[in-house]
């Protein structure tokens, strides 16, 4: 009887130990499966991470292209602005040139109109006065000394501070053109003596003088010499009285 109880007791213990061992094995397998699942999740995350890195690298690589495109657009805009500024400069330069040419044409036109308007001594004096020349004396002679027209010469005295030695020749040019017009109308005299009076001086005393040969005016009228050659011949005769 005691032997049977002992045997049953041993059997029960053996069974309990076996069941406990099975439970541990099952727990270990479940733990392994759980760890494996986590490992799969890690692998998926790494793949996803690599994919994200690839996308980021692709986006980063595309950005410089956009930057280059923007840089090219900026360069083209700068070039257009530069071309526009250059065109504006050219237009301004052309406008200034045209204005200068118009001023020169206006001056030349005034001088030519003087030559065309002068046919008498009265015209000569009036036209020069209209141009702002302050005349002191006008004495024209066609008869000459004792009726010899080859000795005839005329005189013009006017108030002026124009320094012909310094290249100031506006008044001289007007007088030369007016005299050429008078000669072209048929007036007979050998030369025109010209004297400049100091407009600031209370005493009427010439400080400079020059002369215009009738032959020069005739050569200018028939085109044998140019206007500048005509004026240069007169300038070469210019003298300051103090140097006489």
Biotite code that builds the C-alpha atoms (Angstrom):
import biotite.structure as struc

atoms = struc.array([
    struc.Atom([0.000, 0.000, 0.000], chain_id="A", res_id=1, res_name="UNK", atom_name="CA", element="C"),
    struc.Atom([2.700, 2.409, 0.890], chain_id="A", res_id=2, res_name="UNK", atom_name="CA", element="C"),
    struc.Atom([4.580, 1.333, -2.201], chain_id="A", res_id=3, res_name="UNK", atom_name="CA", element="C"),
    struc.Atom([1.640, 2.268, -4.440], chain_id="A", res_id=4, res_name="UNK", atom_name="CA", element="C"),
    struc.Atom([1.368, 5.698, -2.858], chain_id="A", res_id=5, res_name="UNK", atom_name="CA", element="C"),
    struc.Atom([5.019, 6.314, -3.314], chain_id="A", res_id=6, res_name="UNK", atom_name="CA", element="C"),
    struc.Atom([4.781, 5.282, -6.929], chain_id="A", res_id=7, res_name="UNK", atom_name="CA", element="C"),
    struc.Atom([1.795, 7.556, -7.569], chain_id="A", res_id=8, res_name="UNK", atom_name="CA", element="C"),
    struc.Atom([3.563, 10.414, -5.901], chain_id="A", res_id=9, res_name="UNK", atom_name="CA", element="C"),
    struc.Atom([6.652, 9.952, -8.057], chain_id="A", res_id=10, res_name="UNK", atom_name="CA", element="C"),
    struc.Atom([4.520, 9.764, -11.177], chain_id="A", res_id=11, res_name="UNK", atom_name="CA", element="C"),
    struc.Atom([2.791, 13.012, -10.288], chain_id="A", res_id=12, res_name="UNK", atom_name="CA", element="C"),
    struc.Atom([6.119, 14.739, -9.685], chain_id="A", res_id=13, res_name="UNK", atom_name="CA", element="C"),
    struc.Atom([7.499, 13.434, -12.929], chain_id="A", res_id=14, res_name="UNK", atom_name="CA", element="C"),
    struc.Atom([4.439, 14.664, -14.799], chain_id="A", res_id=15, res_name="UNK", atom_name="CA", element="C"),
    struc.Atom([4.677, 18.068, -13.128], chain_id="A", res_id=16, res_name="UNK", atom_name="CA", element="C"),
    struc.Atom([8.338, 18.385, -14.065], chain_id="A", res_id=17, res_name="UNK", atom_name="CA", element="C"),
    struc.Atom([7.530, 17.429, -17.650], chain_id="A", res_id=18, res_name="UNK", atom_name="CA", element="C"),
    struc.Atom([4.752, 19.955, -17.922], chain_id="A", res_id=19, res_name="UNK", atom_name="CA", element="C"),
    struc.Atom([6.985, 22.660, -16.494], chain_id="A", res_id=20, res_name="UNK", atom_name="CA", element="C"),
    struc.Atom([9.649, 21.865, -19.056], chain_id="A", res_id=21, res_name="UNK", atom_name="CA", element="C"),
    struc.Atom([7.137, 22.074, -21.884], chain_id="A", res_id=22, res_name="UNK", atom_name="CA", element="C"),
    struc.Atom([5.975, 25.444, -20.616], chain_id="A", res_id=23, res_name="UNK", atom_name="CA", element="C"),
    struc.Atom([9.538, 26.816, -20.610], chain_id="A", res_id=24, res_name="UNK", atom_name="CA", element="C"),
    struc.Atom([10.150, 25.551, -24.135], chain_id="A", res_id=25, res_name="UNK", atom_name="CA", element="C"),
    struc.Atom([6.954, 27.193, -25.370], chain_id="A", res_id=26, res_name="UNK", atom_name="CA", element="C"),
    struc.Atom([7.918, 30.470, -23.710], chain_id="A", res_id=27, res_name="UNK", atom_name="CA", element="C"),
    struc.Atom([11.366, 30.381, -25.342], chain_id="A", res_id=28, res_name="UNK", atom_name="CA", element="C"),
    struc.Atom([9.852, 29.784, -28.785], chain_id="A", res_id=29, res_name="UNK", atom_name="CA", element="C"),
    struc.Atom([7.421, 32.646, -28.294], chain_id="A", res_id=30, res_name="UNK", atom_name="CA", element="C"),
    struc.Atom([10.298, 34.908, -27.245], chain_id="A", res_id=31, res_name="UNK", atom_name="CA", element="C"),
    struc.Atom([12.308, 33.902, -30.322], chain_id="A", res_id=32, res_name="UNK", atom_name="CA", element="C"),
    struc.Atom([9.341, 34.573, -32.618], chain_id="A", res_id=33, res_name="UNK", atom_name="CA", element="C"),
    struc.Atom([8.819, 37.941, -30.955], chain_id="A", res_id=34, res_name="UNK", atom_name="CA", element="C"),
    struc.Atom([12.503, 38.831, -31.423], chain_id="A", res_id=35, res_name="UNK", atom_name="CA", element="C"),
    struc.Atom([12.353, 37.737, -35.036], chain_id="A", res_id=36, res_name="UNK", atom_name="CA", element="C"),
    struc.Atom([9.379, 40.011, -35.651], chain_id="A", res_id=37, res_name="UNK", atom_name="CA", element="C"),
    struc.Atom([11.266, 42.908, -34.193], chain_id="A", res_id=38, res_name="UNK", atom_name="CA", element="C"),
    struc.Atom([14.209, 42.069, -36.427], chain_id="A", res_id=39, res_name="UNK", atom_name="CA", element="C"),
    struc.Atom([11.967, 42.138, -39.455], chain_id="A", res_id=40, res_name="UNK", atom_name="CA", element="C"),
    struc.Atom([10.770, 45.549, -38.407], chain_id="A", res_id=41, res_name="UNK", atom_name="CA", element="C"),
    struc.Atom([14.365, 46.754, -38.194], chain_id="A", res_id=42, res_name="UNK", atom_name="CA", element="C"),
    struc.Atom([15.115, 45.466, -41.666], chain_id="A", res_id=43, res_name="UNK", atom_name="CA", element="C"),
    struc.Atom([12.086, 47.249, -43.063], chain_id="A", res_id=44, res_name="UNK", atom_name="CA", element="C"),
    struc.Atom([13.124, 50.417, -41.310], chain_id="A", res_id=45, res_name="UNK", atom_name="CA", element="C"),
    struc.Atom([16.633, 50.222, -42.800], chain_id="A", res_id=46, res_name="UNK", atom_name="CA", element="C"),
    struc.Atom([15.167, 49.761, -46.270], chain_id="A", res_id=47, res_name="UNK", atom_name="CA", element="C"),
    struc.Atom([12.860, 52.649, -45.739], chain_id="A", res_id=48, res_name="UNK", atom_name="CA", element="C"),
    struc.Atom([15.778, 54.707, -44.426], chain_id="A", res_id=49, res_name="UNK", atom_name="CA", element="C"),
    struc.Atom([17.845, 53.885, -47.518], chain_id="A", res_id=50, res_name="UNK", atom_name="CA", element="C"),
    struc.Atom([14.915, 54.860, -49.735], chain_id="A", res_id=51, res_name="UNK", atom_name="CA", element="C"),
    struc.Atom([14.521, 58.134, -47.862], chain_id="A", res_id=52, res_name="UNK", atom_name="CA", element="C"),
    struc.Atom([18.262, 58.810, -48.196], chain_id="A", res_id=53, res_name="UNK", atom_name="CA", element="C"),
    struc.Atom([18.082, 58.140, -51.938], chain_id="A", res_id=54, res_name="UNK", atom_name="CA", element="C"),
    struc.Atom([15.161, 60.543, -52.305], chain_id="A", res_id=55, res_name="UNK", atom_name="CA", element="C"),
    struc.Atom([16.993, 63.188, -50.288], chain_id="A", res_id=56, res_name="UNK", atom_name="CA", element="C"),
    struc.Atom([20.109, 62.757, -52.413], chain_id="A", res_id=57, res_name="UNK", atom_name="CA", element="C"),
    struc.Atom([17.987, 63.053, -55.571], chain_id="A", res_id=58, res_name="UNK", atom_name="CA", element="C"),
    struc.Atom([16.371, 66.233, -54.309], chain_id="A", res_id=59, res_name="UNK", atom_name="CA", element="C"),
    struc.Atom([19.769, 67.621, -53.301], chain_id="A", res_id=60, res_name="UNK", atom_name="CA", element="C"),
    struc.Atom([21.216, 66.829, -56.715], chain_id="A", res_id=61, res_name="UNK", atom_name="CA", element="C"),
    struc.Atom([18.320, 68.559, -58.478], chain_id="A", res_id=62, res_name="UNK", atom_name="CA", element="C"),
    struc.Atom([18.657, 71.763, -56.449], chain_id="A", res_id=63, res_name="UNK", atom_name="CA", element="C"),
    struc.Atom([21.909, 72.983, -58.105], chain_id="A", res_id=64, res_name="UNK", atom_name="CA", element="C"),
    struc.Atom([20.234, 72.664, -61.506], chain_id="A", res_id=65, res_name="UNK", atom_name="CA", element="C"),
    struc.Atom([17.473, 74.991, -60.338], chain_id="A", res_id=66, res_name="UNK", atom_name="CA", element="C"),
    struc.Atom([20.109, 77.331, -58.919], chain_id="A", res_id=67, res_name="UNK", atom_name="CA", element="C"),
    struc.Atom([21.990, 77.326, -62.230], chain_id="A", res_id=68, res_name="UNK", atom_name="CA", element="C"),
    struc.Atom([18.755, 78.051, -64.076], chain_id="A", res_id=69, res_name="UNK", atom_name="CA", element="C"),
    struc.Atom([18.017, 80.935, -61.738], chain_id="A", res_id=70, res_name="UNK", atom_name="CA", element="C"),
    struc.Atom([21.598, 82.180, -62.154], chain_id="A", res_id=71, res_name="UNK", atom_name="CA", element="C"),
    struc.Atom([21.226, 82.012, -65.954], chain_id="A", res_id=72, res_name="UNK", atom_name="CA", element="C"),
    struc.Atom([17.949, 83.930, -65.767], chain_id="A", res_id=73, res_name="UNK", atom_name="CA", element="C"),
    struc.Atom([19.593, 86.561, -63.573], chain_id="A", res_id=74, res_name="UNK", atom_name="CA", element="C"),
    struc.Atom([22.529, 86.847, -65.991], chain_id="A", res_id=75, res_name="UNK", atom_name="CA", element="C"),
    struc.Atom([20.172, 87.230, -68.946], chain_id="A", res_id=76, res_name="UNK", atom_name="CA", element="C"),
    struc.Atom([18.227, 89.920, -67.096], chain_id="A", res_id=77, res_name="UNK", atom_name="CA", element="C"),
    struc.Atom([21.470, 91.737, -66.244], chain_id="A", res_id=78, res_name="UNK", atom_name="CA", element="C"),
    struc.Atom([22.548, 91.517, -69.889], chain_id="A", res_id=79, res_name="UNK", atom_name="CA", element="C"),
    struc.Atom([19.197, 92.926, -70.998], chain_id="A", res_id=80, res_name="UNK", atom_name="CA", element="C"),
    struc.Atom([19.479, 95.764, -68.491], chain_id="A", res_id=81, res_name="UNK", atom_name="CA", element="C"),
    struc.Atom([23.061, 96.443, -69.609], chain_id="A", res_id=82, res_name="UNK", atom_name="CA", element="C"),
    struc.Atom([22.007, 96.448, -73.277], chain_id="A", res_id=83, res_name="UNK", atom_name="CA", element="C"),
    struc.Atom([19.132, 98.783, -72.428], chain_id="A", res_id=84, res_name="UNK", atom_name="CA", element="C"),
    struc.Atom([21.485, 101.175, -70.610], chain_id="A", res_id=85, res_name="UNK", atom_name="CA", element="C"),
    struc.Atom([23.907, 101.093, -73.529], chain_id="A", res_id=86, res_name="UNK", atom_name="CA", element="C"),
    struc.Atom([21.067, 101.853, -75.933], chain_id="A", res_id=87, res_name="UNK", atom_name="CA", element="C"),
    struc.Atom([19.983, 104.744, -73.708], chain_id="A", res_id=88, res_name="UNK", atom_name="CA", element="C"),
    struc.Atom([23.569, 106.057, -73.690], chain_id="A", res_id=89, res_name="UNK", atom_name="CA", element="C"),
    struc.Atom([23.731, 105.785, -77.470], chain_id="A", res_id=90, res_name="UNK", atom_name="CA", element="C"),
    struc.Atom([20.402, 107.595, -77.815], chain_id="A", res_id=91, res_name="UNK", atom_name="CA", element="C"),
    struc.Atom([21.547, 110.355, -75.460], chain_id="A", res_id=92, res_name="UNK", atom_name="CA", element="C"),
    struc.Atom([24.830, 110.641, -77.342], chain_id="A", res_id=93, res_name="UNK", atom_name="CA", element="C"),
    struc.Atom([22.990, 110.834, -80.668], chain_id="A", res_id=94, res_name="UNK", atom_name="CA", element="C"),
    struc.Atom([20.623, 113.473, -79.275], chain_id="A", res_id=95, res_name="UNK", atom_name="CA", element="C"),
    struc.Atom([23.567, 115.540, -78.025], chain_id="A", res_id=96, res_name="UNK", atom_name="CA", element="C"),
    struc.Atom([25.288, 115.208, -81.399], chain_id="A", res_id=97, res_name="UNK", atom_name="CA", element="C"),
    struc.Atom([22.141, 116.247, -83.243], chain_id="A", res_id=98, res_name="UNK", atom_name="CA", element="C"),
    struc.Atom([21.697, 119.223, -80.902], chain_id="A", res_id=99, res_name="UNK", atom_name="CA", element="C"),
    struc.Atom([25.316, 120.285, -81.479], chain_id="A", res_id=100, res_name="UNK", atom_name="CA", element="C"),
    struc.Atom([24.922, 119.935, -85.227], chain_id="A", res_id=101, res_name="UNK", atom_name="CA", element="C"),
    struc.Atom([21.709, 121.962, -85.107], chain_id="A", res_id=102, res_name="UNK", atom_name="CA", element="C"),
    struc.Atom([23.484, 124.707, -83.148], chain_id="A", res_id=103, res_name="UNK", atom_name="CA", element="C"),
    struc.Atom([26.342, 124.747, -85.657], chain_id="A", res_id=104, res_name="UNK", atom_name="CA", element="C"),
    struc.Atom([23.883, 124.794, -88.560], chain_id="A", res_id=105, res_name="UNK", atom_name="CA", element="C"),
    struc.Atom([22.051, 127.662, -86.859], chain_id="A", res_id=106, res_name="UNK", atom_name="CA", element="C"),
    struc.Atom([25.291, 129.663, -86.516], chain_id="A", res_id=107, res_name="UNK", atom_name="CA", element="C"),
    struc.Atom([26.292, 128.914, -90.103], chain_id="A", res_id=108, res_name="UNK", atom_name="CA", element="C"),
    struc.Atom([22.787, 129.826, -91.223], chain_id="A", res_id=109, res_name="UNK", atom_name="CA", element="C"),
    struc.Atom([22.990, 133.206, -89.462], chain_id="A", res_id=110, res_name="UNK", atom_name="CA", element="C"),
    struc.Atom([26.344, 133.948, -91.090], chain_id="A", res_id=111, res_name="UNK", atom_name="CA", element="C"),
    struc.Atom([25.103, 132.897, -94.531], chain_id="A", res_id=112, res_name="UNK", atom_name="CA", element="C"),
    struc.Atom([21.957, 134.993, -94.095], chain_id="A", res_id=113, res_name="UNK", atom_name="CA", element="C"),
    struc.Atom([24.161, 137.990, -93.283], chain_id="A", res_id=114, res_name="UNK", atom_name="CA", element="C"),
    struc.Atom([26.154, 137.514, -96.488], chain_id="A", res_id=115, res_name="UNK", atom_name="CA", element="C"),
    struc.Atom([22.952, 137.197, -98.488], chain_id="A", res_id=116, res_name="UNK", atom_name="CA", element="C"),
    struc.Atom([21.314, 140.198, -96.773], chain_id="A", res_id=117, res_name="UNK", atom_name="CA", element="C"),
    struc.Atom([24.182, 142.644, -97.243], chain_id="A", res_id=118, res_name="UNK", atom_name="CA", element="C"),
    struc.Atom([24.089, 144.491, -100.571], chain_id="A", res_id=119, res_name="UNK", atom_name="CA", element="C"),
    struc.Atom([24.783, 148.050, -99.372], chain_id="A", res_id=120, res_name="UNK", atom_name="CA", element="C"),
    struc.Atom([26.868, 149.739, -96.693], chain_id="A", res_id=121, res_name="UNK", atom_name="CA", element="C"),
    struc.Atom([23.681, 150.448, -94.723], chain_id="A", res_id=122, res_name="UNK", atom_name="CA", element="C"),
    struc.Atom([22.865, 146.713, -94.829], chain_id="A", res_id=123, res_name="UNK", atom_name="CA", element="C"),
    struc.Atom([26.377, 145.949, -93.628], chain_id="A", res_id=124, res_name="UNK", atom_name="CA", element="C"),
    struc.Atom([26.044, 148.198, -90.579], chain_id="A", res_id=125, res_name="UNK", atom_name="CA", element="C"),
    struc.Atom([22.475, 147.169, -89.770], chain_id="A", res_id=126, res_name="UNK", atom_name="CA", element="C"),
    struc.Atom([23.058, 143.400, -89.981], chain_id="A", res_id=127, res_name="UNK", atom_name="CA", element="C"),
    struc.Atom([26.140, 143.529, -87.772], chain_id="A", res_id=128, res_name="UNK", atom_name="CA", element="C"),
    struc.Atom([24.283, 145.653, -85.199], chain_id="A", res_id=129, res_name="UNK", atom_name="CA", element="C"),
    struc.Atom([21.425, 143.130, -85.222], chain_id="A", res_id=130, res_name="UNK", atom_name="CA", element="C"),
    struc.Atom([23.952, 140.413, -84.360], chain_id="A", res_id=131, res_name="UNK", atom_name="CA", element="C"),
    struc.Atom([24.999, 142.332, -81.237], chain_id="A", res_id=132, res_name="UNK", atom_name="CA", element="C"),
    struc.Atom([28.165, 143.989, -82.538], chain_id="A", res_id=133, res_name="UNK", atom_name="CA", element="C"),
    struc.Atom([28.504, 147.500, -81.081], chain_id="A", res_id=134, res_name="UNK", atom_name="CA", element="C"),
    struc.Atom([29.741, 149.602, -83.981], chain_id="A", res_id=135, res_name="UNK", atom_name="CA", element="C"),
    struc.Atom([31.788, 152.744, -83.332], chain_id="A", res_id=136, res_name="UNK", atom_name="CA", element="C"),
    struc.Atom([32.615, 153.924, -86.855], chain_id="A", res_id=137, res_name="UNK", atom_name="CA", element="C"),
    struc.Atom([31.726, 152.841, -90.389], chain_id="A", res_id=138, res_name="UNK", atom_name="CA", element="C"),
    struc.Atom([33.553, 154.677, -93.205], chain_id="A", res_id=139, res_name="UNK", atom_name="CA", element="C"),
    struc.Atom([33.352, 153.086, -96.644], chain_id="A", res_id=140, res_name="UNK", atom_name="CA", element="C"),
    struc.Atom([35.022, 154.585, -99.710], chain_id="A", res_id=141, res_name="UNK", atom_name="CA", element="C"),
    struc.Atom([34.673, 153.495, -103.319], chain_id="A", res_id=142, res_name="UNK", atom_name="CA", element="C"),
    struc.Atom([36.417, 156.482, -104.929], chain_id="A", res_id=143, res_name="UNK", atom_name="CA", element="C"),
    struc.Atom([39.837, 156.263, -103.313], chain_id="A", res_id=144, res_name="UNK", atom_name="CA", element="C"),
    struc.Atom([42.429, 159.030, -103.163], chain_id="A", res_id=145, res_name="UNK", atom_name="CA", element="C"),
    struc.Atom([41.918, 161.678, -105.860], chain_id="A", res_id=146, res_name="UNK", atom_name="CA", element="C"),
    struc.Atom([39.451, 159.463, -107.666], chain_id="A", res_id=147, res_name="UNK", atom_name="CA", element="C"),
    struc.Atom([41.784, 156.463, -107.896], chain_id="A", res_id=148, res_name="UNK", atom_name="CA", element="C"),
    struc.Atom([39.620, 153.487, -106.951], chain_id="A", res_id=149, res_name="UNK", atom_name="CA", element="C"),
    struc.Atom([42.696, 151.284, -106.571], chain_id="A", res_id=150, res_name="UNK", atom_name="CA", element="C"),
    struc.Atom([43.502, 153.298, -103.434], chain_id="A", res_id=151, res_name="UNK", atom_name="CA", element="C"),
    struc.Atom([40.014, 152.977, -101.993], chain_id="A", res_id=152, res_name="UNK", atom_name="CA", element="C"),
    struc.Atom([39.797, 151.321, -98.622], chain_id="A", res_id=153, res_name="UNK", atom_name="CA", element="C"),
    struc.Atom([37.122, 151.200, -95.937], chain_id="A", res_id=154, res_name="UNK", atom_name="CA", element="C"),
    struc.Atom([37.093, 151.338, -92.147], chain_id="A", res_id=155, res_name="UNK", atom_name="CA", element="C"),
    struc.Atom([35.121, 149.554, -89.449], chain_id="A", res_id=156, res_name="UNK", atom_name="CA", element="C"),
    struc.Atom([35.641, 150.303, -85.758], chain_id="A", res_id=157, res_name="UNK", atom_name="CA", element="C"),
    struc.Atom([33.642, 148.468, -83.101], chain_id="A", res_id=158, res_name="UNK", atom_name="CA", element="C"),
    struc.Atom([33.647, 147.847, -79.357], chain_id="A", res_id=159, res_name="UNK", atom_name="CA", element="C"),
    struc.Atom([34.777, 144.313, -78.556], chain_id="A", res_id=160, res_name="UNK", atom_name="CA", element="C"),
    struc.Atom([36.784, 142.309, -76.054], chain_id="A", res_id=161, res_name="UNK", atom_name="CA", element="C"),
    struc.Atom([36.955, 139.266, -78.329], chain_id="A", res_id=162, res_name="UNK", atom_name="CA", element="C"),
    struc.Atom([40.493, 137.867, -78.136], chain_id="A", res_id=163, res_name="UNK", atom_name="CA", element="C"),
    struc.Atom([41.232, 136.498, -81.577], chain_id="A", res_id=164, res_name="UNK", atom_name="CA", element="C"),
    struc.Atom([44.676, 135.315, -80.473], chain_id="A", res_id=165, res_name="UNK", atom_name="CA", element="C"),
    struc.Atom([42.901, 133.021, -78.002], chain_id="A", res_id=166, res_name="UNK", atom_name="CA", element="C"),
    struc.Atom([40.759, 131.550, -80.779], chain_id="A", res_id=167, res_name="UNK", atom_name="CA", element="C"),
    struc.Atom([37.656, 133.713, -80.211], chain_id="A", res_id=168, res_name="UNK", atom_name="CA", element="C"),
    struc.Atom([36.449, 134.488, -83.725], chain_id="A", res_id=169, res_name="UNK", atom_name="CA", element="C"),
    struc.Atom([32.646, 134.708, -83.642], chain_id="A", res_id=170, res_name="UNK", atom_name="CA", element="C"),
    struc.Atom([32.522, 138.448, -84.316], chain_id="A", res_id=171, res_name="UNK", atom_name="CA", element="C"),
    struc.Atom([35.386, 138.316, -86.809], chain_id="A", res_id=172, res_name="UNK", atom_name="CA", element="C"),
    struc.Atom([33.558, 135.613, -88.759], chain_id="A", res_id=173, res_name="UNK", atom_name="CA", element="C"),
    struc.Atom([30.351, 137.660, -88.909], chain_id="A", res_id=174, res_name="UNK", atom_name="CA", element="C"),
    struc.Atom([32.224, 140.734, -90.145], chain_id="A", res_id=175, res_name="UNK", atom_name="CA", element="C"),
    struc.Atom([34.118, 138.710, -92.750], chain_id="A", res_id=176, res_name="UNK", atom_name="CA", element="C"),
    struc.Atom([30.912, 137.141, -94.089], chain_id="A", res_id=177, res_name="UNK", atom_name="CA", element="C"),
    struc.Atom([29.133, 140.502, -94.176], chain_id="A", res_id=178, res_name="UNK", atom_name="CA", element="C"),
    struc.Atom([32.025, 142.075, -96.063], chain_id="A", res_id=179, res_name="UNK", atom_name="CA", element="C"),
    struc.Atom([32.057, 139.180, -98.543], chain_id="A", res_id=180, res_name="UNK", atom_name="CA", element="C"),
    struc.Atom([28.347, 139.794, -99.147], chain_id="A", res_id=181, res_name="UNK", atom_name="CA", element="C"),
    struc.Atom([28.978, 143.482, -99.762], chain_id="A", res_id=182, res_name="UNK", atom_name="CA", element="C"),
    struc.Atom([31.785, 142.701, -102.245], chain_id="A", res_id=183, res_name="UNK", atom_name="CA", element="C"),
    struc.Atom([29.628, 140.075, -103.965], chain_id="A", res_id=184, res_name="UNK", atom_name="CA", element="C"),
    struc.Atom([26.961, 142.745, -104.533], chain_id="A", res_id=185, res_name="UNK", atom_name="CA", element="C"),
    struc.Atom([29.489, 144.772, -106.576], chain_id="A", res_id=186, res_name="UNK", atom_name="CA", element="C"),
    struc.Atom([30.948, 147.146, -104.020], chain_id="A", res_id=187, res_name="UNK", atom_name="CA", element="C"),
    struc.Atom([34.425, 148.390, -105.070], chain_id="A", res_id=188, res_name="UNK", atom_name="CA", element="C"),
    struc.Atom([37.148, 148.790, -102.439], chain_id="A", res_id=189, res_name="UNK", atom_name="CA", element="C"),
    struc.Atom([40.584, 147.269, -101.977], chain_id="A", res_id=190, res_name="UNK", atom_name="CA", element="C"),
    struc.Atom([40.324, 146.229, -98.321], chain_id="A", res_id=191, res_name="UNK", atom_name="CA", element="C"),
    struc.Atom([38.486, 146.699, -95.049], chain_id="A", res_id=192, res_name="UNK", atom_name="CA", element="C"),
    struc.Atom([40.494, 147.972, -92.100], chain_id="A", res_id=193, res_name="UNK", atom_name="CA", element="C"),
    struc.Atom([39.019, 146.754, -88.803], chain_id="A", res_id=194, res_name="UNK", atom_name="CA", element="C"),
    struc.Atom([39.808, 148.055, -85.296], chain_id="A", res_id=195, res_name="UNK", atom_name="CA", element="C"),
    struc.Atom([38.601, 146.798, -81.933], chain_id="A", res_id=196, res_name="UNK", atom_name="CA", element="C"),
    struc.Atom([37.855, 149.270, -79.145], chain_id="A", res_id=197, res_name="UNK", atom_name="CA", element="C"),
    struc.Atom([37.808, 148.295, -75.484], chain_id="A", res_id=198, res_name="UNK", atom_name="CA", element="C"),
    struc.Atom([34.126, 148.396, -74.432], chain_id="A", res_id=199, res_name="UNK", atom_name="CA", element="C"),
    struc.Atom([35.138, 149.008, -70.781], chain_id="A", res_id=200, res_name="UNK", atom_name="CA", element="C"),
    struc.Atom([37.460, 151.918, -71.564], chain_id="A", res_id=201, res_name="UNK", atom_name="CA", element="C"),
    struc.Atom([36.171, 155.515, -71.324], chain_id="A", res_id=202, res_name="UNK", atom_name="CA", element="C"),
    struc.Atom([38.662, 156.502, -74.029], chain_id="A", res_id=203, res_name="UNK", atom_name="CA", element="C"),
    struc.Atom([38.020, 155.548, -77.653], chain_id="A", res_id=204, res_name="UNK", atom_name="CA", element="C"),
    struc.Atom([41.312, 153.934, -78.421], chain_id="A", res_id=205, res_name="UNK", atom_name="CA", element="C"),
    struc.Atom([41.769, 150.710, -80.415], chain_id="A", res_id=206, res_name="UNK", atom_name="CA", element="C"),
    struc.Atom([43.542, 147.863, -78.664], chain_id="A", res_id=207, res_name="UNK", atom_name="CA", element="C"),
    struc.Atom([43.633, 145.442, -81.632], chain_id="A", res_id=208, res_name="UNK", atom_name="CA", element="C"),
    struc.Atom([43.258, 145.550, -85.399], chain_id="A", res_id=209, res_name="UNK", atom_name="CA", element="C"),
    struc.Atom([43.147, 143.402, -88.539], chain_id="A", res_id=210, res_name="UNK", atom_name="CA", element="C"),
    struc.Atom([42.273, 143.791, -92.188], chain_id="A", res_id=211, res_name="UNK", atom_name="CA", element="C"),
    struc.Atom([40.230, 141.948, -94.785], chain_id="A", res_id=212, res_name="UNK", atom_name="CA", element="C"),
    struc.Atom([41.573, 141.992, -98.333], chain_id="A", res_id=213, res_name="UNK", atom_name="CA", element="C"),
    struc.Atom([38.891, 142.315, -101.008], chain_id="A", res_id=214, res_name="UNK", atom_name="CA", element="C"),
    struc.Atom([40.725, 139.657, -103.026], chain_id="A", res_id=215, res_name="UNK", atom_name="CA", element="C"),
    struc.Atom([40.184, 137.142, -100.190], chain_id="A", res_id=216, res_name="UNK", atom_name="CA", element="C"),
    struc.Atom([36.471, 137.918, -100.115], chain_id="A", res_id=217, res_name="UNK", atom_name="CA", element="C"),
    struc.Atom([36.258, 137.457, -103.896], chain_id="A", res_id=218, res_name="UNK", atom_name="CA", element="C"),
    struc.Atom([38.090, 134.125, -103.731], chain_id="A", res_id=219, res_name="UNK", atom_name="CA", element="C"),
    struc.Atom([35.725, 133.005, -100.993], chain_id="A", res_id=220, res_name="UNK", atom_name="CA", element="C"),
    struc.Atom([32.672, 134.091, -102.983], chain_id="A", res_id=221, res_name="UNK", atom_name="CA", element="C"),
    struc.Atom([33.693, 132.168, -106.110], chain_id="A", res_id=222, res_name="UNK", atom_name="CA", element="C"),
    struc.Atom([34.714, 129.074, -104.125], chain_id="A", res_id=223, res_name="UNK", atom_name="CA", element="C"),
    struc.Atom([38.449, 129.311, -104.750], chain_id="A", res_id=224, res_name="UNK", atom_name="CA", element="C"),
    struc.Atom([39.037, 129.131, -100.997], chain_id="A", res_id=225, res_name="UNK", atom_name="CA", element="C"),
    struc.Atom([36.950, 127.658, -98.193], chain_id="A", res_id=226, res_name="UNK", atom_name="CA", element="C"),
    struc.Atom([35.394, 129.623, -95.366], chain_id="A", res_id=227, res_name="UNK", atom_name="CA", element="C"),
    struc.Atom([38.054, 128.426, -92.933], chain_id="A", res_id=228, res_name="UNK", atom_name="CA", element="C"),
    struc.Atom([40.836, 129.439, -95.329], chain_id="A", res_id=229, res_name="UNK", atom_name="CA", element="C"),
    struc.Atom([39.188, 132.840, -95.700], chain_id="A", res_id=230, res_name="UNK", atom_name="CA", element="C"),
    struc.Atom([38.970, 133.291, -91.928], chain_id="A", res_id=231, res_name="UNK", atom_name="CA", element="C"),
    struc.Atom([42.535, 132.061, -91.424], chain_id="A", res_id=232, res_name="UNK", atom_name="CA", element="C"),
    struc.Atom([43.907, 134.669, -93.839], chain_id="A", res_id=233, res_name="UNK", atom_name="CA", element="C"),
    struc.Atom([42.230, 137.365, -91.740], chain_id="A", res_id=234, res_name="UNK", atom_name="CA", element="C"),
    struc.Atom([43.460, 135.920, -88.444], chain_id="A", res_id=235, res_name="UNK", atom_name="CA", element="C"),
    struc.Atom([47.037, 136.029, -89.726], chain_id="A", res_id=236, res_name="UNK", atom_name="CA", element="C"),
    struc.Atom([46.651, 139.826, -90.050], chain_id="A", res_id=237, res_name="UNK", atom_name="CA", element="C"),
    struc.Atom([45.412, 140.217, -86.462], chain_id="A", res_id=238, res_name="UNK", atom_name="CA", element="C"),
    struc.Atom([47.555, 142.441, -84.239], chain_id="A", res_id=239, res_name="UNK", atom_name="CA", element="C"),
    struc.Atom([47.277, 143.731, -80.698], chain_id="A", res_id=240, res_name="UNK", atom_name="CA", element="C"),
    struc.Atom([48.036, 147.455, -80.673], chain_id="A", res_id=241, res_name="UNK", atom_name="CA", element="C"),
    struc.Atom([50.496, 147.167, -77.760], chain_id="A", res_id=242, res_name="UNK", atom_name="CA", element="C"),
    struc.Atom([52.636, 144.868, -79.913], chain_id="A", res_id=243, res_name="UNK", atom_name="CA", element="C"),
    struc.Atom([52.835, 147.314, -82.827], chain_id="A", res_id=244, res_name="UNK", atom_name="CA", element="C"),
])
